[in-house]
Amino acid sequence: MGIKTTDMKKIQEFRLPYTRLAQMPKDYIVVSVVVDGGKGEANAIKILANLLLVAIRQMNVKLYLINMNGGTTTAEVPTDAEAKICIPKDDAEQFYTLCQQCNGAIRQQYHETDPEMAVEVDDDVWHGGVVNEEGTHLILAALNGIPTGIVDGLTSNNIGTLRQSPKEYVVTTMQQSESQESLDALSDNISKIFTLVGATVSCKEV
């Protein structure tokens, strides 16, 4: 991320609870969506969240998350992220087309830094419950709403990890800056976004 070791840092953890539906809706199919192959510039969690939110908001695909995870450590830009989702059978073709379009956008934006990063989508199988519509939308909206990479020339943010437990999503982020004022402002803005969707927030300066 091009940050000097003398920069000040803050690490945040967000816990967002969700509710599961007992079973997958009728006339839905299950697909897996994987963003992989990055080398540390493109944030795979951010790309995946954006892709799924575009499907919901711009293409009116009423998808449900089954599970979603990504990243290895808070300090490193995640090079991989994956989600298992269910979508209406009638929307499958346009969703696959959207994934192809996303690959085109990735190649255009990251062809120099992450030339091998790509979205892969495949048919999958699931027989259990799914995250309800509200829970699906809130985690995707929060991840999509916070910035990643360099924000103002002095300050940066990284979505490092996303983990799903049976009852909540846990997201970790790290902000770095040469300016304490800029660091505090960015950290506060990110906290507000997650607080608005119902997450609990913990923060420490390192």
C-alpha distance (Angstrom), angle and dihedral (degrees) to the residues before:
residue distance angle dihedral
M1 . . .
G2 3.80 . .
I3 3.82 94.7 .
K4 3.82 120.6 149.4
T5 3.79 118.3 -125.2
T6 3.82 88.6 -119.6
D7 3.81 91.7 65.4
M8 3.78 119.3 113.3
K9 3.80 115.3 -115.5
K10 3.78 139.7 -159.8
I11 3.79 126.2 -166.6
Q12 3.80 119.6 -157.1
E13 3.78 131.9 -170.1
F14 3.78 122.8 -161.5
R15 3.79 124.9 -166.5
L16 3.79 115.0 -163.4
P17 3.81 116.9 -176.1
Y18 3.78 121.1 -148.5
T19 3.80 139.7 -175.6
R20 3.80 124.8 -124.6
L21 3.77 126.4 -140.7
A22 3.77 111.5 -131.3
Q23 3.79 93.3 -119.4
M24 3.76 143.2 0.2
P25 3.83 115.3 -82.0
K26 3.79 118.3 -102.1
D27 3.81 120.3 -92.7
Y28 3.80 91.4 25.5
I29 3.79 128.7 125.3
V30 3.80 129.9 -154.7
V31 3.79 123.9 -122.5
S32 3.79 134.0 173.9
V33 3.79 119.3 -136.2
V34 3.80 118.7 -163.1
V35 3.80 128.7 -176.2
D36 3.79 108.3 -164.9
G37 3.79 146.1 142.7
G38 3.79 99.6 65.9
K39 3.78 125.7 145.6
G40 3.77 100.9 -150.7
E41 3.82 109.1 -74.5
A42 3.81 104.0 78.1
N43 3.81 112.6 62.5
A44 3.81 106.8 -131.5
I45 3.82 94.3 -163.0
K46 3.80 91.3 53.3
I47 3.82 92.6 47.2
L48 3.80 92.5 49.7
A49 3.81 93.8 47.3
N50 3.80 90.9 48.3
L51 3.80 92.4 49.7
L52 3.79 93.6 51.8
L53 3.79 93.7 44.0
V54 3.80 91.2 51.0
A55 3.81 88.1 53.8
I56 3.81 89.9 53.6
R57 3.79 101.2 40.3
Q58 3.78 104.6 31.3
M59 3.81 102.6 28.2
N60 3.82 97.8 32.7
V61 3.79 92.7 -128.3
K62 3.80 107.1 161.7
L63 3.79 95.7 -146.6
Y64 3.79 127.5 168.0
L65 3.78 126.9 -150.5
I66 3.77 117.4 -125.9
N67 3.79 95.0 178.7
M68 3.79 137.4 -21.5
N69 3.80 129.2 -172.5
G70 3.78 138.9 158.1
G71 3.77 148.9 155.5
T72 3.79 133.9 43.6
T73 3.80 108.6 -130.9
T74 3.78 135.1 9.6
A75 3.81 93.6 -119.6
E76 3.81 97.3 52.2
V77 3.80 127.4 74.4
P78 3.84 104.2 -113.9
T79 3.79 112.9 -112.8
D80 3.81 93.7 -169.9
A81 3.79 140.2 37.3
E82 3.77 133.0 164.3
A83 3.78 139.7 -168.9
K84 3.75 135.4 -172.3
I85 3.79 110.2 -150.5
C86 3.77 140.2 168.1
I87 3.79 121.8 -134.0
P88 3.81 134.9 178.2
K89 3.79 111.8 -86.2
D90 3.79 89.8 -125.9
D91 3.82 91.1 58.2
A92 3.80 97.2 49.2
E93 3.80 96.3 96.2
Q94 3.80 95.3 50.6
F95 3.80 91.2 45.1
Y96 3.80 91.5 54.1
T97 3.80 88.6 48.4
L98 3.80 89.8 51.7
C99 3.82 89.9 53.5
Q100 3.80 90.0 52.7
Q101 3.80 89.8 50.3
C102 3.80 89.6 49.6
N103 3.81 89.3 54.7
G104 3.77 89.4 54.0
A105 3.80 91.2 51.5
I106 3.82 91.4 48.4
R107 3.79 91.8 51.5
Q108 3.77 91.0 49.1
Q109 3.81 96.1 47.6
Y110 3.81 101.6 35.6
H111 3.82 104.8 26.8
E112 3.81 91.3 120.7
T113 3.81 101.7 41.3
D114 3.83 103.0 28.5
P115 3.81 107.6 18.1
E116 3.81 94.2 159.6
M117 3.80 98.1 49.3
A118 3.79 112.6 116.6
V119 3.78 145.3 155.0
E120 3.78 117.2 -115.2
V121 3.79 121.7 -169.2
D122 3.81 125.1 -172.9
D123 3.77 139.0 167.8
D124 3.80 112.5 -95.4
V125 3.80 141.7 177.1
W126 3.80 131.8 -118.0
H127 3.80 132.3 165.1
G128 3.81 102.6 178.7
G129 3.78 138.9 73.8
V130 3.80 128.2 -60.0
V131 3.80 135.3 -141.2
N132 3.80 108.1 -91.4
E133 3.80 122.3 -109.6
E134 3.81 95.0 -98.3
G135 3.80 93.9 48.1
T136 3.79 91.3 47.6
H137 3.78 93.3 50.5
L138 3.82 97.0 43.6
I139 3.80 97.9 54.0
L140 3.80 91.9 45.3
A141 3.81 92.6 46.7
A142 3.81 92.6 49.3
L143 3.81 93.9 48.7
N144 3.79 91.1 45.9
G145 3.80 93.0 46.9
I146 3.80 99.7 58.2
P147 3.81 121.5 77.5
T148 3.80 124.7 -116.9
G149 3.78 130.0 -160.5
I150 3.80 124.0 13.5
V151 3.80 110.5 -4.0
D152 3.81 107.8 178.7
G153 3.79 106.7 -2.1
L154 3.79 92.8 -92.0
T155 3.78 101.9 48.6
S156 3.80 136.2 53.3
N157 3.78 139.3 -178.8
N158 3.78 131.4 -154.0
I159 3.79 128.3 -166.0
G160 3.79 95.1 -146.5
T161 3.79 107.5 175.6
L162 3.79 140.9 8.1
R163 3.78 119.0 -167.2
Q164 3.79 129.0 176.4
S165 3.78 121.9 -152.1
P166 3.82 124.8 -177.8
K167 3.83 91.1 -88.0
E168 3.80 109.7 21.9
Y169 3.77 149.0 21.2
V170 3.80 117.6 -119.7
V171 3.82 117.5 -157.1
T172 3.80 126.2 -177.5
T173 3.79 125.0 -162.2
M174 3.78 135.0 178.5
Q175 3.79 126.7 -153.5
Q176 3.81 121.7 -163.5
S177 3.78 129.1 -173.2
E178 3.79 146.6 157.8
S179 3.81 87.4 -137.0
Q180 3.80 124.7 64.5
E181 3.79 90.3 -156.0
S182 3.80 92.8 53.1
L183 3.79 91.2 44.1
D184 3.81 92.4 52.8
A185 3.81 92.9 45.7
L186 3.80 94.3 51.3
S187 3.79 92.7 44.1
D188 3.81 91.3 50.2
N189 3.81 92.8 49.1
I190 3.80 92.2 51.5
S191 3.80 91.1 47.4
K192 3.82 90.3 52.2
I193 3.80 91.9 53.6
F194 3.79 93.0 53.0
T195 3.80 93.0 41.3
L196 3.80 90.0 54.6
V197 3.82 91.3 58.2
G198 3.82 91.7 49.1
A199 3.80 103.3 -96.5
T200 3.79 125.5 143.4
V201 3.80 114.1 -126.5
S202 3.79 133.7 -147.8
C203 3.78 123.6 179.1
K204 3.78 137.4 -176.7
E205 3.78 133.5 179.2
V206 3.81 115.9 -131.8
